Amino acid sequence: MAGRTVRTEQAGATRQLILVTAERLFAEHGVYAVSNRQVSEAAGQGNNAAVGYHFGTKSDLVRAVAQRHSARVEELRAGQLAALGDSADLRDWVDCLVRPQFDHLAELGGPTWYARFCAQVMTDPALREIMVEESRASPSLREIIAGRDRCMPALPDEVRAERGDMARHLIVHMAAERERALAEGRPTPRSGWREAADGLVDAIVGMWLAPVRPRGGE
Amino acid sequence: MAGRTVRTEQAGATRQLILVTAERLFAEHGVYAVSNRQVSEAAGQGNNAAVGYHFGTKSDLVRAVAQRHSARVEELRAGQLAALGDSADLRDWVDCLVRPQFDHLAELGGPTWYARFCAQVMTDPALREIMVEESRASPSLREIIAGRDRCMPALPDEVRAERGDMARHLIVHMAAERERALAEGRPTPRSGWREAADGLVDAIVGMWLAPVRPRGGE
């Protein structure tokens, strides 16, 4: 039994090492530019097939990296949601959507790779599906979107869809760009992740409330 | 002289072929994932050093791909700007910022790679500098930013900087995502590039006008 426990602990440590290494390599070079073999080697695994053995395919590995973070983000989101009163307005709902990821990045401490990893994954249609599936499994996210929609003016379907895309791009790419600037010692517009989230919430609320102007061949 | 003219024409055709090939490969795989040698081979050049001979470094090649489009975008922008009256408002200036690139994508006809190429270049800090230099050389862009700033409420410097970043992310990534969806036969929220530009202008104006809320440890 003792031998089996040690082996299980070793396997757990190897998995963690592979996940941390994969996140960093994916963040810095792109998911498709990095092979499972390169991840295994960079994680110091003598066996080049270690990723395959411990995780399976590239998609399985991407999902596992995402899940390392999503449980904590979900926890932060559920906490923020529980603190919302009955008078929650659009800003409160948008705040619940944006802030948990930024709080998570703040608590990870620098340097982080998670924001750039998300940007890499979210700009690939096949990999993005993995993140979308993860999101669908989140009860808090469904509640936030329903709450937000109750506080918003009615919008044509195509405008609602594109503004949802825009909010996603803003959250993903502003976080990734901030993380990249921190990693490279370049200046950032805001002093911390919390302040960056403040700025995003203001902007996304403004975007959702923007009037839809007819053009009519203008 | 005739022989020299033919050789010049051949060199011009080879350069065009390399530029079109590089744009497609960079758009689909990322700028760093594709070597100059791969571009030369995909462009059907027997000499693997063709890119180096005709353009120089990777950065020189990226700049040449960008310049293939920037002259036309600048022309469209100058035309739209010239049509602005004295009563131009924030929406008009934002429209001048967004629309020329979308009109250019529309007139290129499908399939295009330029929007994805821009997204690849703009998410890389070193390569982005190339695009920023190109923009600085644009007199119409300076005029638009000055005009926009005259129509906007005063904003703290950090908010102005981050909203500028946000507008850039929205333009670049909404265009790239639309182009990718078209290339892969997936649905898009808007029927055409023109309508996509309409939606972006509404949203970016809303974002610039969004009030800045103090948080104060809320």
Interface residues (C-beta under 8 A of the other chain):
Chain A: H29 G30 Y32 A33 R91 A119 T123 P125 E158 V159 A161 E162 R163 D165 M166 H169 L170 H173 M174 A176 E177 R180 A181 E184 R186 P189 R190 R194 E195 A196 D198 G199 L200 V201 D202 A203 I204 V205 G206 M207 W208 L209 A210 P211 V212 R213 R215
Chain B: H29 G30 Y32 A33 R91 A119 T123 P125 E158 V159 A161 E162 R163 D165 M166 H169 L170 H173 M174 A176 E177 R180 A181 E184 R186 P189 R190 E195 A196 D198 G199 L200 V201 D202 A203 I204 V205 G206 M207 W208 L209 A210 P211 V212 R213 R215
